[in-house]
Amino acid sequence: MKRLLLATLGLALCVSFWTPAARASEESKTWPASDKAKQFVKDTIVIGFFASPWGAGWTEDKHLHDYLVRSRDAGITGHDMTLAAGTHTWEDFLDQHKKYRSTMSQKPDKFIFVRSIRDIETAHIRGSTAVIWNTQTSTILNGDLSKMAALKDMGIASMILVYNDINRAGCGSLAAFNGTDFGLTDWGRAIIDELVRYGIVLDLSHTGKKTTMDAMDYMDEKYPGVPYVFTHSLPAGLYKDTANAMPRGCYRNITDEEALRVKKSGGYVSPTFTEWMMDGIWPDDITPQQCADMIDYYVALLGADHVGIASDDMFTTEPTMNFVRANPGLYADGGYMTDAFNKGASGCGEMSKILAAVTDELWKRGYSNEDLEKIYGGNKMRVYREVWENIPPEDDPMDPKSRRQIVNDLREDVSVAIGNHARMKRWTKDNLWE
């Protein structure tokens, strides 16, 4: 079985070698953690999510490379990475895709562009970064559903219909917060049809509640058994009774009702380690305990089989806030977001800097390693297999525990191969070339 999976993953001896780069100066704090927790993160398939588009999150190639070096060093397997949001067009999407790909092409052995769960497993084994594209708007279709085939070919793994405001598909969470949510439109339903047809995950983050519930109704009625998700959404009930909580809460947070619908579909909900969405409870840096609170809330509500993780990290806040100020129509929230950053939140919970400490905290709260493996990446892998590859869990020929064991055994084999390769190069140089 090991040989079969090794062949499927296409490893051969294409292992990657890297040396850590200099650290950048993003604001997020690095939290202390036990060596055991750090090793657990490295041994586990971990899939994060960051929303840091070129120009509004990273502005130099080095920013992206440094961030992902830290990520690889910490053992993070990969990330959902946002391409386009708001009212971006097809041309905007292509520009962002080109910039990401051209920057990553500078270090081609460090990245695997994901088309299947085997690509994620390969990234884990090789120590590369699994690149999973997400788009936070359907406006990139430019009104042309035939573009969905091209998006699939380009690796788009999940799509949000509406980002914050209103578009042809429906209403976003900010529009709903401001009193307008007419629900899912016929165009939105047509987009969902194409998402299901091409095996792209429906992501309901940033979407107004009525539009969200309409989309869930449509999925449940027409495509029962196909899961949908919230890739980065905090629970509205988490901090609502805290003294400093905002009266209406953050407009991006979701209700328990919405989260429970996701569970029924077989999907997952990932809380986001982002201070400004925390209903007024904004520290200088989000703590591991607060991240654990978010995970705890959803596990208590949904069970460990339907929870993921997401940083929604923006790398550094300055270009993000410049983007917010330059696009006031996208963030007409009465100053909510700007006030949050002005209150002193200095960085998101960058996954590489906080996840090991979160692991220690969750262990203290009684979480098992199996629970954490599901939350950190296993639940996403299950949904990806169902939607991308049309393989429901009951038809998977291998149980998750066996799959994890085989992948980690292969990872150890590759580590040995890397060590042997390095020793052979040194021996050859010392004994034959000099």
LOKE-936787 format. One line per 2 residues: number of its first residue (from 1); for each residue y, z, x of C-alpha. Coordinates in steps of 0.1 Angstrom, whole numbers, m for minus. Layout:
<pts>
NUM> Y:Z:X | ...;
</pts>
This chain:
<pts>
1> 0:0:0 | 24:8:29;
3> 18:m26:44 | 23:m43:10;
5> 56:m25:4 | 67:m32:40;
7> 62:m69:35 | 80:m68:1;
9> 109:m51:17 | 111:m78:43;
11> 116:m54:71 | 95:m69:99;
13> 114:m56:129 | 148:m62:114;
15> 159:m27:120 | 196:m18:125;
17> 212:m1:154 | 246:15:153;
19> 269:39:171 | 293:61:152;
21> 329:49:151 | 360:70:154;
23> 368:90:123 | 397:80:101;
25> 422:103:85 | 414:103:48;
27> 425:135:31 | 392:148:18;
29> 379:180:32 | 346:183:50;
31> 326:212:36 | 302:233:57;
33> 265:230:47 | 231:240:60;
35> 211:218:83 | 184:218:57;
37> 208:204:31 | 221:178:55;
39> 186:167:62 | 177:166:25;
41> 206:142:19 | 194:120:47;
43> 158:119:35 | 168:111:m1;
45> 179:79:m17 | 216:87:m26;
47> 237:62:m46 | 273:70:m50;
49> 302:52:m66 | 337:46:m53;
51> 366:28:m68 | 387:17:m38;
53> 397:m20:m41 | 413:m38:m13;
55> 451:m30:m13 | 449:0:m36;
57> 423:20:m18 | 418:5:17;
59> 444:m16:33 | 429:m22:68;
61> 394:m34:77 | 390:m2:98;
63> 395:20:67 | 364:5:51;
65> 343:5:82 | 352:41:91;
67> 345:53:56 | 310:37:56;
69> 302:49:91 | 307:84:78;
71> 286:76:48 | 257:62:68;
73> 259:91:93 | 255:115:64;
75> 226:96:50 | 242:81:19;
77> 220:51:10 | 247:31:m8;
79> 274:29:m34 | 285:11:m65;
81> 317:m5:m53 | 344:m17:m76;
83> 356:m53:m77 | 385:m58:m101;
85> 398:m36:m128 | 425:m36:m155;
87> 436:m71:m164 | 424:m88:m133;
89> 414:m124:m136 | 385:m145:m122;
91> 408:m155:m93 | 416:m118:m86;
93> 379:m110:m86 | 371:m138:m61;
95> 399:m126:m38 | 386:m91:m38;
97> 350:m102:m33 | 360:m124:m4;
99> 379:m96:13 | 350:m72:10;
101> 325:m97:22 | 346:m110:51;
103> 352:m75:63 | 315:m65:60;
105> 306:m97:78 | 321:m82:109;
107> 291:m59:111 | 264:m78:92;
109> 235:m56:102 | 252:m26:85;
111> 251:m39:50 | 225:m50:25;
113> 238:m68:m7 | 217:m55:m35;
115> 198:m77:m59 | 168:m54:m66;
117> 157:m19:m61 | 137:m31:m30;
119> 171:m38:m14 | 181:m2:m20;
121> 149:10:m5 | 153:m13:25;
123> 188:1:31 | 174:36:30;
125> 147:27:55 | 170:8:78;
127> 200:32:77 | 222:4:63;
129> 246:6:34 | 233:m7:1;
131> 262:m26:m15 | 260:m25:m53;
133> 289:m44:m70 | 305:m30:m101;
135> 335:m45:m120 | 357:m24:m142;
137> 369:m51:m165 | 356:m81:m185;
139> 389:m99:m182 | 375:m115:m150;
141> 356:m139:m172 | 389:m157:m180;
143> 375:m162:m215 | 345:m181:m203;
145> 311:m165:m209 | 294:m191:m186;
147> 309:m172:m157 | 284:m144:m163;
149> 257:m164:m146 | 279:m167:m115;
151> 287:m130:m115 | 250:m122:m116;
153> 243:m146:m87 | 272:m129:m68;
155> 255:m95:m72 | 275:m79:m100;
157> 252:m50:m111 | 273:m34:m139;
159> 304:m42:m159 | 330:m22:m179;
161> 343:m40:m209 | 378:m25:m210;
163> 397:m6:m184 | 421:20:m199;
165> 442:m3:m220 | 435:m31:m246;
167> 419:m65:m240 | 401:m91:m260;
169> 368:m70:m260 | 382:m38:m274;
171> 403:m7:m264 | 402:15:m234;
173> 404:52:m231 | 442:54:m224;
175> 449:32:m254 | 428:54:m275;
177> 446:85:m261 | 479:69:m271;
179> 466:62:m307 | 451:27:m306;
181> 414:21:m307 | 403:m6:m332;
183> 368:m8:m317 | 346:m34:m303;
185> 355:m70:m311 | 333:m100:m317;
187> 342:m112:m282 | 330:m78:m268;
189> 297:m83:m286 | 294:m117:m271;
191> 300:m102:m236 | 273:m76:m242;
193> 249:m104:m252 | 255:m121:m219;
195> 252:m88:m199 | 218:m82:m214;
197> 207:m118:m210 | 215:m117:m172;
199> 204:m82:m165 | 238:m66:m158;
201> 242:m29:m168 | 268:m21:m195;
203> 291:6:m181 | 312:25:m208;
205> 335:44:m184 | 372:41:m192;
207> 364:29:m227 | 380:43:m259;
209> 356:63:m280 | 355:40:m310;
211> 350:10:m289 | 323:29:m270;
213> 305:40:m301 | 306:5:m315;
215> 291:m9:m283 | 264:17:m284;
217> 256:9:m320 | 254:m28:m311;
219> 231:m21:m281 | 208:2:m301;
221> 205:m22:m330 | 201:m55:m311;
223> 187:m44:m278 | 167:m12:m284;
225> 153:2:m252 | 180:m13:m230;
227> 198:16:m213 | 236:18:m209;
229> 255:42:m187 | 287:60:m178;
231> 290:54:m140 | 319:78:m135;
233> 330:100:m164 | 336:138:m166;
235> 327:158:m197 | 356:166:m219;
237> 341:201:m226 | 339:213:m191;
239> 373:228:m185 | 387:228:m220;
241> 388:266:m223 | 403:272:m189;
243> 438:287:m188 | 454:258:m170;
245> 436:231:m190 | 458:203:m206;
247> 460:206:m244 | 444:172:m249;
249> 424:170:m216 | 422:139:m194;
251> 420:107:m214 | 391:94:m192;
253> 367:122:m200 | 340:117:m225;
255> 326:138:m254 | 291:153:m256;
257> 284:129:m285 | 290:99:m263;
259> 269:114:m234 | 240:122:m258;
261> 239:86:m270 | 235:75:m234;
263> 205:98:m231 | 189:83:m262;
265> 192:48:m247 | 175:59:m215;
267> 206:57:m194 | 225:81:m172;
269> 259:97:m169 | 276:104:m136;
271> 304:129:m133 | 331:120:m109;
273> 342:143:m80 | 379:135:m87;
275> 405:163:m90 | 431:147:m112;
277> 406:142:m141 | 398:179:m142;
279> 420:188:m172 | 447:205:m151;
281> 423:225:m128 | 434:207:m97;
283> 427:225:m63 | 439:212:m29;
285> 404:198:m26 | 376:198:m52;
287> 350:224:m42 | 312:220:m40;
289> 310:247:m67 | 331:225:m90;
291> 310:195:m83 | 279:216:m91;
293> 296:227:m124 | 300:191:m134;
295> 263:183:m126 | 252:215:m143;
297> 271:207:m175 | 254:173:m179;
299> 220:186:m169 | 222:213:m195;
301> 233:187:m221 | 211:158:m211;
303> 183:170:m188 | 179:161:m151;
305> 165:126:m160 | 198:113:m172;
307> 224:125:m147 | 238:108:m116;
309> 266:113:m92 | 299:95:m84;
311> 328:103:m62 | 351:77:m77;
313> 367:81:m43 | 399:62:m34;
315> 397:68:4 | 433:78:6;
317> 459:85:m21 | 490:67:m8;
319> 481:31:m16 | 465:43:m49;
321> 497:59:m60 | 517:29:m49;
323> 495:8:m71 | 500:32:m100;
325> 538:31:m96 | 537:m7:m94;
327> 516:m11:m126 | 530:14:m151;
329> 516:m4:m180 | 481:4:m168;
331> 488:41:m166 | 512:48:m195;
333> 499:84:m197 | 531:104:m199;
335> 529:111:m162 | 495:128:m164;
337> 480:111:m133 | 511:113:m112;
339> 516:150:m121 | 480:157:m111;
341> 485:143:m76 | 519:160:m73;
343> 503:193:m80 | 485:191:m47;
345> 452:174:m50 | 449:161:m15;
347> 416:142:m17 | 386:133:m38;
349> 351:148:m31 | 341:121:m5;
351> 303:119:m8 | 296:121:29;
353> 318:152:33 | 307:172:3;
355> 272:163:m9 | 252:185:15;
357> 274:215:5 | 268:206:m32;
359> 231:205:m24 | 232:241:m11;
361> 250:252:m42 | 226:235:m66;
363> 196:250:m47 | 213:284:m53;
365> 214:276:m90 | 177:269:m91;
367> 175:231:m89 | 143:217:m74;
369> 142:189:m48 | 127:167:m75;
371> 156:174:m98 | 181:165:m70;
373> 162:133:m60 | 166:121:m96;
375> 203:130:m98 | 212:117:m64;
377> 196:82:m69 | 163:82:m88;
379> 178:79:m122 | 200:50:m112;
381> 170:33:m96 | 150:37:m129;
383> 179:21:m149 | 184:m7:m124;
385> 147:m15:m125 | 148:m16:m163;
387> 180:m37:m167 | 179:m59:m135;
389> 142:m65:m135 | 131:m59:m171;
391> 105:m34:m160 | 104:m3:m183;
393> 93:30:m167 | 59:29:m184;
395> 51:m5:m168 | 60:6:m133;
397> 28:4:m112 | 38:34:m91;
399> 50:68:m101 | 84:79:m86;
401> 69:105:m64 | 45:81:m48;
403> 72:55:m43 | 94:80:m26;
405> 66:91:m3 | 58:55:7;
407> 95:47:13 | 100:78:35;
409> 68:71:54 | 81:36:62;
411> 114:52:72 | 96:73:97;
413> 77:43:110 | 110:24:115;
415> 125:54:133 | 96:54:156;
417> 100:16:161 | 137:21:170;
419> 128:48:195 | 100:27:211;
421> 123:m3:212 | 151:16:229;
423> 126:31:254 | 111:m3:262;
425> 146:m17:268 | 153:11:293;
427> 119:7:310 | 123:m30:313;
429> 158:m28:327 | 148:0:352;
431> 116:m16:364 | 120:m53:361;
433> 156:m63:360 | 170:m41:388;
</pts>
